Amino acid sequence: MPLNSPINDPLQQFVTGTLYVVATPIGNLNDITFRALETFEKVELIAAEDTRHTKKLLAHFNIKSRLISYHEHNEEQSTKGILDKLKSGASVALVSSAGTPTVSDPGYRLINTAIKEKIKVVPIPGVSAAITALSVSGLPSDRFSFIGFLPPKSKKRREQLEALIDFASTLIFYESPRRIIAVVEEMMEIMGDRYAVLSREMTKTYEEFLRGNFSELLAELKTRQTIKGEITLLVSGDKIEKPFCFEDIRPQVEVELKKGETGVLQLSKKLSISCGVSKNMLYDKIIELKSTIEQVSDGEKGDNKNG
């Protein structure tokens, strides 16, 4: 089939069923689309990340469809069974607990295999927590990087954050309420005191958006006895303009350079965290200053020889 053929070509006959990838509400059930409801009505099977959660959604709209469990722990086993159903001509809807399937949720294996098996895969678009939070964040949205959940262990998490320091785009993370304080503390230590937007309980009764630098967010979060709800955290990119002047720290840098105990790269990283600016920009400035200091030093040595 040509690449520019319409998706719903009436002349094309599919022997197999269709896999529908259906986005569902992240909180407010009224955010469901008419097309999603129509899809649930017509498919023979709904593969759900959490069948209990999806049952509540279907019951709210008085939809009775057969449900099976499809989550990260049974993904490999369930994929085969679902593919057999699709190959026999049955249509299947894939849903996650909330939002768009495969966006930090299971589904990649099934979709990837279905494509390889030439089974028709149709998206039923709708809500995504990442895009919902980005749309009201006030942060640049022309370029953004979706990171999702960071590793649970601090060592791996810190390594990933180190790798993200120089990203110019807005960074989007998902995080659990029980880890959010520890994660923001690590972000501030590694990335500097950046501006961020914390989105919690979006589209629900207690929807909340906290805006400010990491230090301000931490101060607020630490006043709370408990933190509830899934969190989407957006962090400003490394190249956002900041009120920073290198001349303000020039004396400090000169002292460090003259001591000769810290390399330029190490010094750049250290100051990047404390100043909240790009370490690459600092590196260039420090190299330039180091060159100036060396030229002055060489000139003074030459004058002493001549004298």
N, C-alpha and C positions, 0 to 999 in steps of 0.2 A: 504494500500500500504506500503511495507517495506520502512524503512527510507532511505535505500541506493538505491532506485529505481531511474533511470535517470529522469530528469525533463521532457524531451521531449520523453516520452515512446510512440511509435507509436501504441502500443497495448491498451493503456489506452484511453477510450472514455470519454470526458467531455460533459455532457448534458448542463451545464452552459457555459457562456462566460468566457473570461479570463481578469483579471485586470492586466494591464501592468503599472509598476511604472517607469516612464521615466525621466532620468536626462537630463537637457537642459543646454546650455551654460550660463555662468555667465556674459558674455560680448561679446566676439568675436564669431560670429555666426558660424564660420568655425570649432569651437570645437564640433559641433554636431556629433554624431556617425552615421554611415551608418545604424546601426540596429535601432536607434531611428527614423530615417526617414522612414524606411521600416514599423515600427510599426505604425507611424502616417498614412501611406497610407492604412493600412489594417483594422484599428479599425473602429467601427461604431460611436464612440463617444470619444471626448477628454475633460476630466474634468480639467479645468485650474484655477489656483489661480487668474490670471488676464487675462481675455479673450482678452483685447486690446493688451497686451504684446505678448501673444501667437499667435494672428493673424498676427503680424508683422513677427514672426519667421516662421510661416507656409507659408506666402506670399513670403518670401525670397527664399524658396525652392519650390515654386509653388505647394503647397499642399493644397487641399481643403477638409477639414473635418469638421464635425459638432462639434461645441464647446458649452460647458455649463460652467457656473461659479461654482467653488468649492473653497470657502475660509473660513477663520476662523469664519466669521459671519453667514454663512449659512451652515456650515459643517454638523450639525445634520440633518437639513431638506434635504439637497442634498444627503446625504448618502443613505437615503431610496430610492430615485428615481434612483440612480446609481445602487444600489443592485437589484432593480426590473429589470433594463435593463440587468444586468449580468445574472440573473436567467432565463431570457427569451432567453438567448443564445447570446446576443450581447457582443462584446469585447470592453473594455474601456481603454483608456490611461490616467493616472493621471500625471499631470505636475504641477510644481510650477512656479513662475515667473522666477526663475533662479536657477540652481544647482539641487541638488537631493531632491525630495519631502520628506517630514516629517522631514528633518534636519532643525529645527527651522522654518518649514513651515507646513501648514495643510496637512492632509492625514492619520494621525494615526487612527482616528476613522473608516474611510472607510476600510483601510487595515485590521485592527483588526477584524472588523465585517465580512469582506469577508472571512477571514481565518476560523472564527467560523462557517460560512455558507458553508464551504468546497468548496469555489470558488477558482479556481487556480489563484495564484498571482505570476507574473513573473517580476523580476527586469531587467530594461534595463539600465545598469550602464553608468556613464559618469562623468561630472564635479561636484566637491563639493568645495565650497570656502574654507572650513576648511582645506581640504587635499591639495588643491592647494597652500595655504599660508604656510602650514607646510613644504611642500616639498622644499621650497626655503628659509626657515627661518634661517637655521643654528642652530636651537635649537634641543635638543634631540627629536627624533621621535619614539624611541623604546617604550616609554610610553607617552601618552598624554590624557588629559581630555577635552572633548568638553563641554563647558558651554553654548554657544549660547548667546542670549540676556539676560542681567541682568535686574532686575526689574526697572521700570521707576522711582519709588519713591526712594529718597536717603536713607531713613531709612532701607527699605527692601534690597536695593542694598548693603549697608554697612554690613548688617547682613550676606548676602551671601558671600561677600568678606572675612569677618572674618572667615567664615567656610572653606574657601579655602586656608588660610594662610599656612597650613602645608602640602598641596598637593605637592608631590615630582615630579609629572609629569608636562610636559609643558601644560599650560592652554590656551585654545582657546576660544575667545569671538567674538561675532558679535556686532557691535555697529553702531549707527547712527552718522553722522558727526556733528550734532548740540549738541550732548551730550558728544562727545569724550573727550574734555578737562576736563569737570567736573568728568568724570569717571576715567580718568588717575590720576587726582589729588587725588581722594579718594583711588585709588589703592596704590599710593605712600605713603599716610598717613597710610594706614592699613597694607600693605605688605612690606614697605620699598622701597628703590630706586632700584628696580629690573631691569634687562635687559629685553627688550621687542622688538618685531618687529611689526610695524604697516603696514598693507597691504591695499592699497586703489586702487579702479578702476582696479582690476586685469583683465588681458587679453584685456583691452581697450586701447585706444590711450594714455591716461594720466596715465597709470599704474605706481604705486609708492610704494616703500618699504622704510620705515624709521626704522633704527636700532639704538638702544642705550638704556641707562637707562631711567626710567620714566622722570627724571628731564630734560634729553636731548631732549626727544620727546616733552615735554611740552614747552620747550624753542622754539623749531622750530614751533610747532602748533600755539603758541601765536603770532608769527610774521605774520600770514596769516589773511587777511581780511575775507576770507571765506574758508570753508573746504567742499569739495563736494565728493559724492560717498559713497557707502556702504563700511564699514570698517571691516576688520578681524584683530583682535589684538591677538598676541601670547605673552604669558608672561612666563618667566623662572620659573621652579619649585623651591620649597623651599630648596631642598637638593643639588642644583647645587653648586659646589665648588666656594667659594669666597675668595678673599685675605683678610682674617680676622684673627686676633690673639687676644685671650681673654686677654692676658697680657697687651694689649694696653689700655683696659678699666678697668683693675683690680683695680687701685686706686679709680676710680669713683664708682665702685661697693662696695668696702670696706667702703667708706664714707656713701653710702646709707644704707648699712647693719647696720653699727654702729649707725646710726640715729634711726633705728628701725621704721621708719614711713611708709615704703613701703614693702609689702609682696613680697616674692620671685617670685611668679607667675606674679604679677603686674609689678614687676621690669623687669622680663624676656620679657614681652610683650612690655614694653616701649623701652627697648634697642633693641629688635628685629626690631622694626620699624626704629629706628635711625641708626642701623648698617646694616640693610638689610640681616640679617641671621636668621636661625631657632630659634624660641623661645624655642623649646624643648632642643636644644643644649645649649642655654644660661642658661636655667633652671638647667640643670645638673651641669654646671660649677659653677653657683651661689650657689647651694646647697653644692657643694664640698668646695667652699671658705667659706661659712657660717660655715660649720663644723670645718674648720681649725681655723677660728677666735674664735669660741666658745671654742675649745680645748686650744688655747693660753690663752684665758681669764680665763678659769678654772685653768690652770697651774699657772698663776700669782696670783690668789686668794690663791691657796695652798701655794705658796712661802711666801706670806704676813702673812699667819696664822703661818707658821713655824718660821718666823722671829720674 
